[in-house]
Amino acid sequence: MRSPRPVAVTGLGCICAAGTNLAACLDTLYRGERAPQPPARFHSDHPVRYPVFAAAAELPGGERLGRTARLAIVAAREAVADAGWSPAALAGRRVGVIVGTTVGSAMNNEDFYADYLRGGEPPLAQIERFLGSNPATAVARDLGLTGPCQTVVNACSSGTDAVGIGAAWIRAGECDLVLAGGADELCRITYNGFISLMITDDAPVRPFDRRRKGLNLGEGAGFLLLEADGLRADRPPRAFVAGYGSACDAHHLTAPHPEGAGLKRALAEALDQCGAAAADLAFVNAHGTGTPDNDRIESRTLAVTLPGVPFLSTKGYTGHTLGASGAIEAAFTVAALERGEVPANAGFGEADPQCPATPVTANTPVRGEFALSQSLAFGGNNAVVVFRKGGAR
Amino acid sequence: MSRLAIQGLGVVGGFGCGVDALRQALAGAPPTPQPAPAGAGGPLPVLLAADDALEDFVPRRALRRVDHFSRLALLGASLALRDADRLETDRSRLGVVIATGWGAMATTFAFLQSFIQGGDVCSSPTHFSSSLHNAAAANISILLQVTGPSLTVSQFEMSFPSALLTARRWLAEERVDAVLVGGVDEYCPELGYCWRRFFGVADGPLQPLAFDRQSALPGEGAAFVLLERGDRSGRYGYLTAIGQGNLAGSPPALPQRLLLGADGQKECGAGYPRLLPTGARVAAYAPAWGSLPVGQAFDLAAAALAAGDNRLYPAAPAPAGGLELLGGESFGDEPVGCLKLGRCGDYGLLTVARR
């Protein structure tokens, strides 16, 4: 494989349960705060009220767009502003948009379908809103961008894949800039789905802890603005996308490969791309959903592949934001690499004998040029993105 | 850009299954739509795709929990591998890229039904996991043991050209040696209901080149290509350019010969005549597979087949005047573009050449 050149990250944006912008989210993470609650925006008749991590209730965009698209727009606008671009200045550029999602691409409007099942003739307003809410298109329209759009629907690795693919578009000269991110909303469909699979915890999520029972769902969006070389000499990048790898387990629709085969290959590919070794890594932002299978496989893989490298899951602060998670975690990874400190892995208290590697339990100073964020997904997808430090801001 | 060699085609749609069925449909024998359920308003004429041929590739037992959407994708992928004579080769450096406008829609609605009618505790885990858009790509990877990277893209009508952009990067960066790229979408009664409410029922055959008429009828199916780097000899020629964006930016330069993605949808159809270069000659083949978001995957398969056969197939009939039609001549050395217009100025342009 070729070793492609790094791609500059010049702007970050994030909204999730931890805050309505990246700075607020980081404050929450480093203070160790979290407050998952039973869902308030939709009804559930499950006997157990599983907690979720909800983002701010009010978002711009009104009823015209679905919530996932509105979350995406909030974070995308923040990333553009953080990079010092105005929408007007972007208008003449080749700007691509690539967004990972799950809920944001599914025609699963419950009210519409309940009426349909009763033999009614439901109105099409909700379908029209769905058709106008493709996340990548919605971001492009909002910012007046006319380059290629791609909504990645690789389940929970979508956001990480979006960042890796966006960097490839820049390197290939397809675009001058790419807004790469992920967005997903909380809804009753995924809430019921994960409960039906019996991988949801009725307590606040406990990534890598022995007592963990599953995930808590979350919602939000994260975006990175990626730029081609030489576009602005006066703007030092916050970081570089230095490596990306992805591979499929080809094993099971909902369970990871027992030996972490695809994850190991994705890790090897991403590290090979940037020429980094374990000793060069400041930390790993793990997927760490809190499900028994995921955390066991991830811990074992990290113990073998990256022994001694500090790692954490930030899902203890955000919940599992599905297609958004990789992008939100990418933004956190860049910010923590800049700061030289990672937050504690919220929810971890008791080591699991089946997990040979354990996460950091307190805010921890880290040293190293590179940091890595990884995602595992239904369908056996594994995606890894490696960031290298940028210039000082 | 670096060109990509097209080595195999795998197609299943209203026209039938496989390259020969596609060739027949393009040569002038388009299929007849069948009445399909479409909610309370009665049936709708639809070009449905049969997936039974999948059992030639995958044991029936392994398909027990695999839905129609994934079966169509598996069949398209398997046909493309067989067509390229790659069924027996190692798949550790093969990538899978799926484009879909709607995803596994029937299973999505089946999951909703499980808890709407039975209560939240009756939510079906099988339907939930199979309803994810990437379930088809996952089933291809699992059942065909493809361990390279996997990607699913959902961008409505632009899903296929967008997916190709990334497939091309994987090959250029040598992450894989070959990529299976396919478009897949399925019909279900709920879609039929929406279709009827949005568009009514067409009162005649699908006429893609009658741009001002709403003549679309729903279709379903899968169209796959097996792509390799362009330094290999391309059995079906080469994909030489991929463009996707919005016409509000820089409109794409169009070749003189174009397969139009026009599929009887009046809203998008109106944009084609405005874009065509002077003297352009066009064809549109949507009567063979109907109207579906990933129709451009079928257009690419048709262009590749024409390149492989060195024969441009006759265009669908056009209303009198205005358009110069392709068809009957050899493919020759000039490129052929596949142009798809979506809503609000979105476009996808793929260019195929024999050399």
Interface residues (C-beta under 8 A of the other chain):
Chain A: M1 R2 P4 S44 D45 H46 P47 R94 T102 S105 A106 M107 N108 E110 Y113 A114 Y116 L117 G119 G120 E121 L124 I127 L131 N134 A136 T137 A140 R141 G144 L145 T146 G147 P148 C149 Q150 T151 V152 V153 N154 A155 D161 I165 A168 W169 R171 A172 E174 R188 I189 N192 G193 F194 I195 S196 L197 M198 S246 A247 C248 D249 A250 H251 H252 L253 T254 A261 G262 R265 E269 A377 F378 G379 G380 N381
Chain B: G39 A40 G41 V96 T100 W102 G103 M105 T108 F109 F111 L112 Q113 F115 I116 Q117 G119 D120 V121 S123 S124 P125 F128 S129 S130 S131 L132 H133 N134 A135 A137 A138 N139 S141 I142 Q145 V146 T147 G148 P149 S150 L151 T152 V153 S154 Q155 F156 M158 S162 A163 L165 T166 R168 R169 A172 E173 E174 R175 E190 Y193 C194 R197 F198 Q244 G245 N246 L247 A248 G249 S250 R343 C344 D346
